[in-house]
Amino acid sequence: MNRNNPTFLDFQAVLTLTETQSFRLAAERLDISPSALSRQITNLETRLQSRLFDRDTRNVEVTVAGRAFARVAERMVNTVEDGIAEFESFRSAREGQVTIAGLPSVTASLLPDILSSFSKDHPKINLRIMDGLSGDVLDAVEAGTADIGFTAGTATARTRLSFEPLITDEFVALGLPDGPLEEDRAYPWTDLIQMPQIAMATGTSVRELVDGTCLRSGTTLRPRFEVSHLATAGALVSAGLGITVLPRLTLKVLRTEGLVTREISDFGAERRIGLVRRTGRSLSPAATAFLRYVKVSSER
């Protein structure tokens, strides 16, 4: 950095002195003494090798060079003030962007009300939603592509991530009213395992919990169909191809008109929905503000 370059304080001093044409008034605005302001201007003129002000004991007059410099000073001061205002908006969470990764069942069921309320209070914060499977959500948060994520289970296998449980989500069975679930009652897992099942694919958070129930109960899941997307599972059930076992929150993603849901008497597990963050990484003020909304909502 060239030590002869004018500083922001130099720009402020020249602009203020040009406006007031009085060392006393300019010094009052700048909250310094007139003698200190005079020394600052003299030092600046020496560095610039140009006289900016003609002055005597009573009068101050801006020179042609001074007016040219004052125009530059005005642009510089305005740019800095605009930048500070922009940063203050960022710091106070009035502006910015929050990127949220989440399971489709979470983004479709939990987030809409939170997003609606948050957007009303923070209209200048843009929200980007990334839907994906559990592994995709963890990858996005770990890579920094997403600020926070919503997923099921935990992130304990990834040391760079932390998982904070928010709510639990029970499993239910879904089928046609005149199909294997036509009786309006709770069904034990040993009954459901005998029915034609439409199961989520291996690697999904839902399948992990279903496989865990099979392990605890000593049963084996032999699905009639395996699918990767919830909408596909719902469509196959609607077509009468079998039943499916899903967390209750996922039903908001499906077209469940004409289908029935039944309690499972002994599933033995609930899906934990929680918040994933990068360990040791500071959130932006906008993301921090959104996080507060999420926690308040989960406590209601």
Secondary structure, DSSP 8 states (H G I E B T S, - for coil): --TTS--HHHHHHHHHHHHH--HHHHHHHHTS-HHHHHHHHHHHHHHHTS--EEE-SS-EEE-HHHHHHHHHHHHHHHHHHHHHHHHHHHHTTSSEEEEEEE-HHHHHHTHHHHHHHHHHH-TTEEEEEEE--HHHHHHHHHHTSSSEEEEES--TT-TTEEEEEEEEE-EEEEE-TTTTT-S-S-B-HHHHTTS-BEEE-TTSHHHHHHHHHHHHHT-----SEEESSHHHHHHHHHTTS-BEEEEGGGGGGS--TT-EEEEBTT----EEEEEEEETT----HHHHHHHHHHHHHHH-
